Amino acid sequence: MLVNVALVLGTFVFMEGVAWFTHKYVMHGFLWSWHLDHHNHHKGFFEWNDLFALVFSTVAITLIISGVEIPEWRFLAWIGAGVTLYGIFYFLFHDVIVHRRVKIKFKAKNPYLQRIIRAHYVHHQVHTKEGAEAFGFLYAPKKYDVLPRRSANKSSSAAL
C-alpha cells in the first residue's frame, strides 16, 4: 500500500517536470500551432491548446487500463493515477483559478498560490513562440514572490 501511495505522489511530482519540459520545448516548440491560441485572444470556450489535455489523459488512461488488466504491470495503474491527480490539480489551477474558464469567485490569499499565479501571468505577457519564461504550472521560483512595499518614510530616510 505504501509503495502505491509513493508511486502516485512520486508521479505527481515528476509530472511537474514533464509539464515544464512539454510546455517549454513542445508547446513553445514544434506544436506551437496547438498552443498559439492560448496566448492570444480567441472566440469560444475551447482552444486548440486543449488537445494537450487529450494527449495527457490518453497516457493516463492507457497506464491505468494496462495496470488493471495485466497483473504483472499493476504498478502502472498507480502511475496513471498520479498522472490523473496532476491533471486534476492542473485543471483547477490553470483553467479555473488562473484563466477563469470556469466562473467562480476566488481570491488567492495564500502566498504560494499568489506566486504561481503571478509567474503564469508573467508567462502570458509574451504572445509569441519565443521569449516566454516561467513554464511551470504548479511550481514557480521565489523570484515571482511579491516584494513587500516600503513605506514612503523608509525609502526617503534610506536615501539620506
Secondary structure, DSSP 4 states (H G I P E B T S, - for coil): -HHHHHHHHHHHHHHHHHHHHIIIIIIIIITHHHHGGGSS--SSS--GGGHHHHHHHHHHHHHHHHHHH-GGGTHHHHHHHHHHHHHHHHIIIIIIIIS-SS-------SHHHHHHHHHHHHHTT--SSSS-----SS---GGGSPPPPPPHHHHHHHH-
